[in-house]
Amino acid sequence: MKKVLFSFVFLVLSISSAFAVTSKSTVLLNNDIELTVEIIAVKTNCYNWGYHYGEIANFKSKSLTNSPYNITFNINVFSGLGNGYSSYGGNYNLSTGNPAIYNKVIFNNGKQVNYPNKNLCKDLTLADINLIDFSIDYWGSVGGNVKGNFNVGTLPIELLSFTATAAKNQVNLTWITASEKNNDYFTIERTVDGLTFEEVGKVAGQGNSSLKNEYTFSDTRPKNGISYYRLKQTDYNGESEYFEVKSVNIQKGDFVSNVYPNPAVMNRTTVFVEKTSSMVTLNVRNVLGQLISSKEVDATSNGVAEEIELTSSDKMFFVEIVQGNTIVARHKILNN
């Protein structure tokens, strides 16, 4: 899907904007804030010996969990044309009340190109500078750093929608395309930390189509708690495009098979945990919510049966089974 821009920008410095092909990438900050970087134009500073160039960008953000946020960030944009490390922009701010900022200059002397060069300063476009990727450092309500890749050019597909919904012990993903060009296949990827994505499935594309097509895929072995899914499209040339990230919170209740005996006998009972994909923690709390004991157990092989000692004379306790940062089950225990 080609985007054609007819915006006329009046700046003292030259900006190539008319008929420019935009470049967009979305990254995830701290497992929650989705930040979209869109390069819309090239900014140049021309000299008799050559020129420096940078970029003009729009930034959009949102919280996938609808949580309040306030972040400040710097960005380095890396491109193939010319000499130097990168173009740089900084001290940009996004928040719940101000989720988008526009026409921000990423320059700081930019990258340098010496004449003679076929890409003359006044005619420079996004296609000429060969955008590669970018890095972002951010701080505020959350902090860290992240990297993203750019995809420049006419998109092989026009995506109308992409949804991810939780069902019983699975996640159903659906997406609709309005058109497709040289579309080989889709890849569904998943992450729990917002950084490392893993492939969970592939679906063949329609190749070339001007009709609306609907696709579905079910992740039948989802992670418990909040996971993030993204759609990747690959064309016949091996080039890929990523689309926005969707979050899903799924609670699987099949981790704990039983707590027995209940009521406990002589201040002791046993928690039975079925096989899990990762370590779990057993937290015992009193009726005030105070932590009495906590123990990490390995149920990844064949499940586990863990005896718990209730160390006080209270008549009621609660045991939490925690996987990662998510409480996947909670049981009330009576103590005779």
C-alpha positions in Angstrom: 0.0 0.0 0.0 1.7 3.1 -1.2 1.3 6.3 0.7 1.6 9.5 -1.3 2.2 12.7 0.6 1.1 16.1 -0.8 2.0 18.2 2.2 4.0 21.3 1.5 6.4 22.1 4.4 7.8 25.6 4.5 11.2 25.5 6.1 14.4 27.4 5.6 16.2 24.0 5.2 15.2 21.8 2.2 12.8 19.0 3.0 11.9 16.3 0.4 8.2 15.5 1.1 6.1 15.5 -2.1 5.3 11.9 -3.3 7.6 10.5 -0.5 7.2 6.9 0.6 6.9 6.7 4.3 8.7 4.3 6.6 7.0 3.0 9.7 8.0 0.7 12.6 6.3 -0.2 15.9 8.2 -1.2 19.1 7.0 -2.2 22.5 8.3 -0.4 25.7 8.2 -2.2 29.0 5.7 -4.8 27.9 2.9 -2.2 27.6 3.5 1.0 25.7 3.3 0.6 21.9 5.4 3.3 20.2 5.1 3.8 16.4 7.9 5.6 14.6 7.0 7.0 11.1 9.7 8.7 9.0 7.8 11.0 6.6 10.5 13.0 4.9 14.2 13.8 4.5 15.7 17.0 5.9 18.9 18.3 4.3 21.4 21.1 4.9 23.2 21.9 1.6 26.7 23.2 1.1 29.0 23.8 -1.8 31.0 20.6 -0.9 28.0 18.4 -0.2 25.3 18.1 2.4 24.2 16.8 5.8 20.9 15.0 6.0 18.5 13.8 8.7 14.8 12.9 8.9 11.4 14.2 9.8 9.3 11.9 12.0 5.9 11.4 13.6 5.6 9.4 16.8 2.4 7.8 18.2 1.9 5.8 21.4 -0.7 3.9 23.4 -0.8 1.7 26.4 -2.0 -1.8 25.6 -3.4 -2.2 29.1 -4.9 1.4 29.2 -2.5 2.3 32.0 -1.3 5.9 32.5 2.2 6.7 31.3 4.6 9.5 30.7 7.9 8.9 28.9 10.7 11.0 27.5 13.0 9.5 24.8 15.9 9.9 22.4 16.2 8.3 19.1 19.1 7.4 16.8 18.2 6.6 13.1 20.6 4.5 11.1 20.8 4.7 7.3 23.1 3.5 4.5 23.9 6.7 2.6 26.9 8.8 3.5 29.4 9.0 6.4 28.9 9.2 10.1 27.2 7.2 12.8 23.5 8.2 12.7 21.1 11.1 12.8 19.8 11.9 16.3 16.9 13.6 18.0 16.1 13.8 21.6 14.1 14.9 24.6 10.7 14.0 23.0 7.8 13.5 25.4 4.7 11.2 25.1 2.0 10.6 27.7 -1.5 9.4 28.2 -2.7 13.0 27.7 -0.4 13.6 24.7 0.1 10.3 22.9 1.3 11.7 19.6 3.8 14.3 18.3 4.4 15.3 14.7 7.1 16.7 12.4 10.0 16.2 14.8 13.4 16.9 13.4 16.0 14.1 13.8 19.2 15.7 12.7 22.0 16.9 15.1 24.4 17.5 12.1 23.0 14.3 10.6 25.0 12.2 8.2 27.4 13.6 5.7 27.6 13.1 1.9 30.3 14.7 -0.2 29.9 15.7 -3.9 30.1 14.3 -6.5 27.2 12.0 -5.6 24.2 11.0 -7.8 21.9 11.8 -4.9 21.9 15.6 -5.0 20.9 17.5 -1.9 17.7 19.2 -3.1 16.4 16.0 -4.6 17.1 13.6 -1.8 14.3 11.1 -0.9 13.7 8.4 1.7 14.5 5.8 -1.0 17.9 7.4 -1.6 19.1 7.3 2.1 18.4 3.6 2.6 16.8 3.6 6.1 18.0 0.6 8.1 16.9 0.7 11.8 16.8 2.8 14.9 17.4 2.7 18.6 15.5 4.4 21.4 16.4 5.2 25.0 13.5 6.1 27.2 12.8 7.1 30.8 9.9 8.4 32.9 7.1 6.2 34.2 9.1 3.4 32.6 12.7 3.2 31.4 14.9 1.2 29.1 16.0 0.9 25.5 14.7 -0.8 22.4 15.6 -1.3 18.8 13.4 -1.4 15.7 13.7 -2.1 12.0 12.3 0.0 9.1 10.5 -1.2 6.1 10.5 1.2 3.1 8.5 0.9 -0.1 5.2 -0.3 -1.4 3.6 -2.7 1.1 2.7 -6.2 -0.3 -0.6 -6.2 1.5 -3.1 -3.7 2.7 -4.2 -4.8 6.2 -7.7 -3.8 7.3 -7.6 -5.4 10.8 -5.7 -7.7 13.1 -7.3 -9.0 16.4 -6.2 -11.4 19.1 -8.8 -12.7 21.6 -8.5 -15.1 24.5 -10.6 -18.3 24.5 -10.5 -21.3 26.8 -6.8 -22.3 26.9 -6.1 -20.8 23.5 -5.7 -17.5 21.7 -7.6 -16.9 18.4 -6.1 -14.5 15.9 -7.9 -13.0 12.9 -6.8 -10.6 10.2 -8.3 -9.2 7.1 -6.5 -7.9 4.0 -8.0 -5.6 1.3 -5.4 -6.5 -1.3 -2.2 -8.5 -1.6 0.7 -8.4 -4.0 3.4 -11.1 -4.1 2.3 -12.2 -0.7 3.9 -15.6 0.2 2.9 -16.2 3.8 2.1 -14.7 7.3 4.0 -15.6 10.5 2.4 -15.2 13.9 4.9 -14.3 16.6 4.5 -14.1 20.4 6.4 -12.6 23.3 5.9 -12.4 27.1 8.6 -9.9 27.8 8.0 -7.5 24.9 11.6 -8.1 23.6 12.1 -11.6 22.4 9.5 -12.9 19.9 9.0 -16.6 19.0 7.2 -18.0 16.0 4.0 -19.9 16.9 2.6 -20.5 13.4 2.5 -19.7 9.7 -0.4 -19.2 7.3 -0.1 -19.2 3.5 -1.0 -15.9 1.7 -3.0 -15.4 -1.4 -0.1 -14.3 -3.6 -1.8 -11.6 -5.7 -5.4 -10.6 -4.9 -7.6 -7.5 -5.2 -10.3 -9.1 -3.1 -10.9 -9.0 0.7 -9.4 -12.0 2.4 -9.9 -13.2 6.0 -7.4 -15.3 7.9 -7.6 -17.1 11.2 -5.0 -18.9 13.4 -5.3 -20.4 16.9 -2.5 -20.6 19.4 -3.5 -23.8 21.2 -0.5 -23.6 23.6 -0.5 -20.0 24.8 1.5 -18.7 27.8 -0.4 -18.0 30.9 -1.0 -14.4 31.8 -0.4 -11.5 29.4 1.2 -12.2 26.0 1.8 -10.0 23.0 1.2 -11.1 19.4 2.3 -9.6 16.2 1.7 -10.4 12.6 4.6 -10.7 10.1 4.1 -10.7 6.4 6.7 -12.1 3.9 6.6 -11.7 0.2 8.1 -14.0 -2.5 11.4 -12.1 -2.4 11.9 -12.9 1.2 11.2 -9.3 2.4 9.1 -8.9 5.5 6.8 -6.3 7.1 5.6 -6.2 10.7 2.3 -5.0 11.9 1.0 -3.7 15.2 1.2 -5.7 18.4 -1.9 -7.0 20.2 -2.0 -8.0 23.9 -4.0 -10.9 25.3 -4.5 -11.9 29.0 -5.3 -15.6 29.3 -5.8 -17.4 32.6 -5.5 -21.2 32.4 -6.9 -23.0 35.4 -5.3 -26.4 34.9 -2.1 -25.8 36.8 -3.3 -26.9 40.3 -5.1 -30.3 40.4 -5.8 -30.4 44.1 -4.9 -29.3 47.6 -5.2 -32.2 49.9 -6.0 -32.8 52.7 -8.2 -29.8 53.2 -8.7 -29.1 56.1 -5.1 -29.6 56.8 -4.0 -32.3 59.2 -1.5 -31.4 62.0 -0.8 -28.1 60.2 0.2 -29.8 57.0 -1.3 -30.2 53.6 0.0 -30.9 50.0 -0.4 -28.8 46.9 -0.5 -30.8 43.6 0.6 -28.9 40.5 0.3 -30.3 37.1 3.0 -30.0 34.5 3.8 -26.4 33.6 6.0 -24.7 31.0 8.1 -22.9 33.6 8.9 -22.8 37.3 6.1 -21.8 39.7 6.1 -20.2 43.2 3.8 -21.3 46.0 2.9 -18.4 48.4 1.0 -19.1 51.6 -0.8 -16.1 53.1 -3.0 -15.6 56.2 -6.4 -14.0 56.1 -4.8 -10.5 56.3 -2.9 -11.2 53.1 0.5 -11.4 55.0 3.0 -13.7 53.4 3.7 -16.7 55.7 5.9 -18.7 53.4 7.1 -18.8 49.8 8.8 -21.5 47.8 9.7 -21.9 44.1 9.1 -25.4 42.8 9.9 -27.1 39.5 6.8 -28.6 37.8 8.2 -28.6 34.3 8.9 -32.3 34.0 6.0 -34.3 35.4 4.3 -31.9 37.8 4.9 -31.7 41.5 3.4 -32.6 44.9 4.7 -30.1 47.5 3.9 -30.4 51.2 3.2 -27.1 53.0 3.5 -26.6 56.7 1.1 -24.0 58.2 3.3 -22.5 60.9 0.7 -20.6 63.0 -2.6 -21.4 64.8 -4.8 -19.5 62.3 -7.8 -21.4 61.1 -7.7 -20.2 57.5 -4.9 -19.7 54.9 -4.7 -19.1 51.2 -2.1 -20.6 48.8 -1.3 -18.8 45.6 0.3 -20.5 42.6 2.4 -17.9 40.7 3.9 -18.3 37.3 6.1 -15.4 36.2 4.4 -12.4 37.6 0.9 -13.9 37.3 -1.2 -15.6 40.0 -2.6 -18.5 38.0 -4.6 -20.1 40.9 -5.6 -19.4 44.5 -6.9 -21.9 47.0 -8.4 -21.5 50.5 -7.1 -23.9 53.1 -8.7 -24.6 56.4 -6.6 -25.6 59.4 -8.0 -27.7 62.2 
